[in-house]
Amino acid sequence: MTAPPATRAVASRLSVAPMMDYTDRHLRFVLRQASRRTRLYTEMVTAEAVMRGDRARLLGFDAAEHPVALQLGGADPLVLAEAARIGEGYGYDEINLNVGCPSDRVQAGRFGACLMAEPDLVAHCVAAMARVVAVPVTVKCRLAIDDMPEWETLSALVGRIAEAGCGHVIVHARKAWLSGLSPRENREVPPLHPEMVWRLKAEFPSLAVTVNGGIRTLDEAERHLAHVDGVMIGRAVCENPWLLAEADLRLWGEPGAPADRHALLERVLPYMAATMAAGAPSHVITRHINGLFNGLPGARAWRRRLSEAAPGFTGTPAEAVHLVTAAAAMIPRQSEAFAA
């Protein structure tokens, strides 16, 4: 294997994890209205799907989503390289290789978390992709799988991919058990060991390192940033997109959040109307704003009203926007702007 020079990748201080059935282009648009700087990741797209599927549907995104990374799944270096080249052509800012998903379907394709046992193959995949794209090629992995020792497995993998041209690694700080636990249980049951990710940064100081797993608040994120370059948050932002609203100011020292949640919603509604006019149902948007007012008086009524625009809604884009606007009007408007 002839590896390209390692990319000097820079980890975003905050990013949102790639999550199947969640981080589609519509959620990414919603989240971008809350934070200009947080890096967003697509759902995992298999390299084979990129080669054979509807690329506009799989890879298309709104320019407002930048910075945004494409996560690929696969284990064939040549196919991954071509998929990475195509993804770069679509304008993604980063190509990320999934070495962490434990689902049966992914295992059957011999990729995802099972690749933790094949660091040489992962290195070949990284090198093949890095040779054909100019954007950073990164890896998202676990600590280890099954009975493999955690630190030894992680450090061996990271050493190999760093040599192959990966300058940034994202670590979900727990093991994956490939049998006996469901994907959901693999997100919750194996114990978290973020201190191993901190150690990884100390032992690979030239590598950008991001920690992922169980992080739900910006306070927690700031504590991790004392040890690593970046923090990745997952389902907490799906439950409440407003979580990101203070991120730009706290983590980058830049204002950028809308004045309040109503203002964020006002940015989303024209996108919702345009998306519906292009043929999409209303719920592809409303499901991602369902938690927008969580924690405020009236949030339950908002969610109940929004359910009227769930699958089965047959109204026009204008009617859907009116429904959402009327639901939001039940919640008193209050400034939530963050002071510098």
C-alpha positions as CSV (number, residue, x, y, z in Angstrom):
1,M,0.0,0.0,0.0
2,T,1.3,3.4,-1.0
3,A,-0.3,5.9,1.4
4,P,-0.7,9.6,0.5
5,P,0.7,12.1,3.0
6,A,-1.6,12.4,6.1
7,T,-4.1,15.1,5.8
8,R,-3.8,17.9,8.3
9,A,-7.4,17.7,9.3
10,V,-9.0,20.1,11.8
11,A,-11.7,18.8,14.0
12,S,-14.8,20.9,14.5
13,R,-15.2,21.8,18.1
14,L,-18.7,20.5,17.9
15,S,-20.4,18.2,15.4
16,V,-23.6,16.2,15.1
17,A,-23.3,12.5,14.7
18,P,-24.4,10.6,11.6
19,M,-27.6,8.8,12.6
20,M,-29.6,6.5,10.4
21,D,-33.2,7.7,9.9
22,Y,-32.4,11.0,11.6
23,T,-29.6,13.1,10.0
24,D,-31.2,13.5,6.6
25,R,-31.0,16.7,4.6
26,H,-34.1,18.1,6.3
27,L,-32.8,17.7,9.9
28,R,-29.4,19.1,8.8
29,F,-31.2,22.2,7.4
30,V,-33.1,22.7,10.6
31,L,-29.9,22.3,12.7
32,R,-28.0,24.7,10.6
33,Q,-30.5,27.5,11.5
34,A,-29.4,27.1,15.1
35,S,-25.7,27.0,14.6
36,R,-23.5,28.2,11.7
37,R,-20.3,26.5,12.9
38,T,-21.4,23.0,14.1
39,R,-20.3,20.4,11.6
40,L,-23.1,18.2,10.3
41,Y,-22.9,14.6,9.1
42,T,-25.1,12.7,6.7
43,E,-26.7,9.3,7.5
44,M,-24.4,6.5,6.4
45,V,-24.6,5.9,2.7
46,T,-23.1,2.7,1.4
47,A,-20.5,3.0,-1.3
48,E,-22.3,0.5,-3.4
49,A,-25.5,2.6,-3.2
50,V,-23.5,5.7,-4.4
51,M,-22.3,3.6,-7.4
52,R,-25.7,2.1,-8.3
53,G,-28.4,4.2,-6.7
54,D,-30.2,7.6,-7.2
55,R,-27.3,9.9,-6.5
56,A,-29.4,13.0,-6.4
57,R,-31.6,11.5,-3.7
58,L,-28.7,10.0,-1.7
59,L,-26.2,12.8,-1.9
60,G,-28.1,16.0,-2.7
61,F,-28.1,18.7,0.0
62,D,-28.8,22.4,0.5
63,A,-25.9,24.7,0.2
64,A,-26.9,26.2,3.6
65,E,-25.8,22.9,5.3
66,H,-22.1,23.6,5.0
67,P,-19.9,22.5,6.7
68,V,-21.3,19.0,6.1
69,A,-19.6,15.7,5.8
70,L,-20.6,12.6,3.9
71,Q,-20.4,9.3,5.8
72,L,-19.7,6.2,3.7
73,G,-20.0,2.6,4.5
74,G,-18.1,-0.1,2.8
75,A,-15.0,-2.3,2.8
76,D,-13.8,-2.3,-0.8
77,P,-11.0,0.2,-1.3
78,L,-11.7,0.8,-5.0
79,V,-15.5,1.2,-4.6
80,L,-15.0,3.5,-1.6
81,A,-12.5,5.6,-3.5
82,E,-14.9,6.1,-6.4
83,A,-17.8,6.8,-4.0
84,A,-15.6,9.4,-2.2
85,R,-14.7,11.0,-5.5
86,I,-18.4,11.3,-6.4
87,G,-19.2,12.7,-2.9
88,E,-16.5,15.3,-3.2
89,G,-18.0,16.2,-6.6
90,Y,-21.3,16.9,-4.9
91,G,-19.5,19.4,-2.6
92,Y,-19.1,17.7,0.7
93,D,-16.5,19.1,3.0
94,E,-15.3,15.8,4.4
95,I,-15.6,12.1,3.6
96,N,-16.0,9.9,6.7
97,L,-15.7,6.1,6.8
98,N,-18.0,4.2,9.1
99,V,-16.1,1.8,11.3
100,G,-18.6,1.8,14.1
101,C,-22.1,0.7,13.1
102,P,-23.0,-2.7,14.7
103,S,-26.2,-3.6,12.9
104,D,-26.7,-7.1,11.5
105,R,-27.3,-5.7,8.0
106,V,-24.0,-3.8,8.1
107,Q,-22.1,-6.8,9.5
108,A,-23.5,-8.9,6.6
109,G,-21.8,-6.5,4.2
110,R,-18.5,-6.8,6.2
111,F,-18.3,-3.2,7.1
112,G,-19.1,-0.9,10.0
113,A,-17.9,-2.0,13.5
114,C,-16.7,-5.4,12.4
115,L,-13.8,-3.6,10.6
116,M,-12.3,-2.8,14.0
117,A,-10.9,-6.3,13.7
118,E,-9.2,-5.5,10.3
119,P,-7.1,-2.4,10.8
120,D,-5.0,-3.1,7.7
121,L,-8.1,-3.2,5.5
122,V,-9.4,0.0,7.0
123,A,-6.0,1.6,6.3
124,H,-6.2,0.4,2.6
125,C,-9.7,1.9,2.4
126,V,-8.5,5.3,3.8
127,A,-5.5,5.4,1.6
128,A,-7.5,4.7,-1.5
129,M,-10.0,7.4,-0.7
130,A,-7.3,10.0,0.3
131,R,-5.5,9.5,-3.0
132,V,-8.5,10.6,-5.1
133,V,-10.0,13.5,-3.0
134,A,-8.7,16.8,-1.7
135,V,-11.1,17.0,1.2
136,P,-10.2,15.3,4.5
137,V,-10.8,11.6,4.8
138,T,-11.8,10.7,8.4
139,V,-12.8,7.6,10.3
140,K,-15.6,7.1,12.9
141,C,-15.0,4.0,15.1
142,R,-15.6,2.3,18.4
143,L,-13.1,1.5,21.1
144,A,-13.2,-2.2,20.1
145,I,-15.7,-5.0,19.4
146,D,-16.7,-8.1,21.4
147,D,-13.9,-9.5,23.5
148,M,-11.1,-7.5,21.9
149,P,-9.1,-5.4,24.3
150,E,-10.2,-1.8,24.1
151,W,-7.0,0.3,24.2
152,E,-4.9,-2.1,22.2
153,T,-7.6,-2.4,19.5
154,L,-8.2,1.3,19.3
155,S,-4.6,2.4,19.3
156,A,-3.7,-0.2,16.7
157,L,-6.4,0.9,14.3
158,V,-5.7,4.6,14.8
159,G,-2.0,4.0,14.2
160,R,-2.6,2.3,10.9
161,I,-5.2,4.8,9.6
162,A,-3.0,7.8,10.5
163,E,-0.2,6.3,8.4
164,A,-2.7,5.8,5.6
165,G,-3.7,9.5,5.4
166,C,-6.4,10.0,8.0
167,G,-5.8,13.1,10.0
168,H,-9.0,13.0,12.1
169,V,-10.6,10.2,14.0
170,I,-14.0,10.3,15.8
171,V,-14.4,7.7,18.5
172,H,-17.7,6.5,20.0
173,A,-16.2,5.8,23.4
174,R,-17.6,2.4,24.1
175,K,-17.3,-1.1,22.7
176,A,-19.7,-2.6,20.2
177,W,-21.0,-6.1,20.8
178,L,-21.8,-7.7,17.4
179,S,-24.0,-10.4,18.8
180,G,-26.4,-10.3,21.7
181,L,-27.1,-6.5,21.6
182,S,-29.3,-4.6,19.2
183,P,-28.0,-1.4,17.6
184,R,-30.0,0.6,20.2
185,E,-28.5,-1.4,23.1
186,N,-25.1,-0.9,21.6
187,R,-25.6,2.8,22.1
188,E,-26.5,2.5,25.7
189,V,-25.4,-0.8,27.4
190,P,-21.6,-1.0,26.9
191,P,-19.9,1.3,29.4
192,L,-18.5,4.6,28.2
193,H,-14.7,5.2,28.5
194,P,-14.1,8.7,27.3
195,E,-10.8,8.7,29.2
196,M,-9.5,6.3,26.5
197,V,-10.3,8.9,23.8
198,W,-8.5,11.6,25.9
199,R,-5.5,9.2,26.1
200,L,-5.6,8.7,22.3
201,K,-5.2,12.4,21.8
202,A,-2.3,12.5,24.3
203,E,-0.5,9.6,22.5
204,F,-1.3,10.9,18.9
205,P,-0.9,14.6,19.4
206,S,-0.7,15.4,15.7
207,L,-4.0,13.7,15.1
208,A,-7.3,15.5,15.4
209,V,-9.5,13.5,17.8
210,T,-13.2,13.9,18.5
211,V,-15.1,12.1,21.3
212,N,-18.6,10.8,20.8
213,G,-21.1,8.9,23.0
214,G,-23.5,9.9,25.8
215,I,-22.8,13.7,25.5
216,R,-26.1,15.6,25.8
217,T,-25.2,19.2,26.8
218,L,-22.8,22.0,25.9
219,D,-21.5,21.9,29.5
220,E,-20.4,18.3,29.0
221,A,-18.9,19.2,25.6
222,E,-16.8,22.0,27.2
223,R,-15.4,19.5,29.8
224,H,-14.3,17.1,27.0
225,L,-12.7,19.9,25.0
226,A,-10.1,20.3,27.7
227,H,-8.8,16.9,26.5
228,V,-9.7,16.5,22.8
229,D,-10.1,18.6,19.7
230,G,-13.8,18.0,19.1
231,V,-17.0,16.7,20.6
232,M,-19.8,15.0,18.7
233,I,-23.4,15.0,20.0
234,G,-26.1,12.7,18.8
235,R,-29.7,12.1,19.7
236,A,-29.9,15.0,22.1
237,V,-30.2,17.4,19.2
238,C,-32.9,15.3,17.5
239,E,-34.9,15.7,20.7
240,N,-34.3,19.4,20.8
241,P,-32.7,21.3,17.9
242,W,-32.4,24.4,20.1
243,L,-29.6,22.7,22.0
244,L,-27.2,24.0,19.3
245,A,-28.3,27.6,19.6
246,E,-25.7,28.6,22.1
247,A,-22.9,26.6,20.5
248,D,-21.4,29.3,18.2
249,L,-21.1,31.8,21.1
250,R,-19.8,29.4,23.7
251,L,-17.4,27.3,21.6
252,W,-16.3,29.8,18.9
253,G,-17.0,33.2,20.5
254,E,-19.3,34.2,17.6
255,P,-22.9,35.2,17.7
256,G,-25.1,33.4,15.3
257,A,-28.2,31.9,16.9
258,P,-31.6,33.3,16.1
259,A,-33.3,35.5,18.7
260,D,-35.6,32.7,19.9
261,R,-37.1,29.4,18.8
262,H,-39.9,31.2,16.9
263,A,-37.2,33.0,14.9
264,L,-35.6,29.6,14.1
265,L,-39.0,28.3,13.0
266,E,-39.5,31.3,10.7
267,R,-36.2,30.4,8.9
268,V,-37.5,26.8,8.4
269,L,-41.0,27.5,7.1
270,P,-40.0,28.7,3.6
271,Y,-37.8,25.6,3.2
272,M,-40.7,23.5,4.3
273,A,-43.0,25.1,1.7
274,A,-40.4,24.7,-1.0
275,T,-39.7,21.0,0.0
276,M,-43.4,20.2,-0.2
277,A,-43.8,22.0,-3.5
278,A,-41.1,19.7,-4.9
279,G,-43.2,16.7,-3.9
280,A,-42.2,15.8,-0.4
281,P,-44.8,15.2,2.4
282,S,-44.9,17.7,5.3
283,H,-43.8,15.2,7.9
284,V,-40.3,15.0,6.5
285,I,-39.9,18.5,8.1
286,T,-42.3,18.4,11.0
287,R,-40.8,15.3,12.5
288,H,-37.5,17.3,12.9
289,I,-39.1,20.3,14.6
290,N,-41.3,18.3,16.9
291,G,-38.9,18.9,19.8
292,L,-38.1,22.5,19.0
293,F,-40.1,23.9,22.0
294,N,-39.2,21.2,24.5
295,G,-38.9,22.6,28.0
296,L,-41.2,25.5,27.4
297,P,-44.8,25.9,28.5
298,G,-47.1,24.7,25.7
299,A,-44.6,22.2,24.2
300,R,-47.0,19.3,24.6
301,A,-49.8,21.2,22.8
302,W,-47.3,22.1,20.1
303,R,-46.4,18.5,19.5
304,R,-50.0,17.4,19.6
305,R,-50.9,20.0,17.0
306,L,-47.9,19.2,14.9
307,S,-49.0,15.6,14.7
308,E,-51.8,16.8,12.4
309,A,-49.1,17.3,9.8
310,A,-47.8,13.7,10.2
311,P,-48.0,11.1,7.5
312,G,-51.3,11.2,5.8
313,F,-51.6,15.0,5.7
314,T,-52.9,16.0,2.3
315,G,-52.9,19.8,2.5
316,T,-51.1,22.2,0.4
317,P,-47.7,23.7,1.4
318,A,-49.5,26.9,2.4
319,E,-51.9,25.0,4.6
320,A,-49.0,23.1,6.2
321,V,-47.2,26.3,7.0
322,H,-50.4,27.8,8.4
323,L,-50.9,24.7,10.6
324,V,-47.3,24.9,12.0
325,T,-47.5,28.7,12.5
326,A,-50.8,28.4,14.4
327,A,-49.3,25.6,16.6
328,A,-46.3,27.9,17.4
329,A,-48.6,30.7,18.3
330,M,-49.8,28.8,21.3
331,I,-46.3,29.2,22.8
332,P,-45.5,32.6,24.3
333,R,-42.6,34.3,22.5
334,Q,-39.7,35.0,24.8
335,S,-36.2,36.2,23.9
336,E,-33.5,33.5,24.3
337,A,-30.7,35.4,22.6
338,F,-27.4,34.6,24.2
339,A,-25.3,37.5,25.5
340,A,-21.6,37.8,24.4
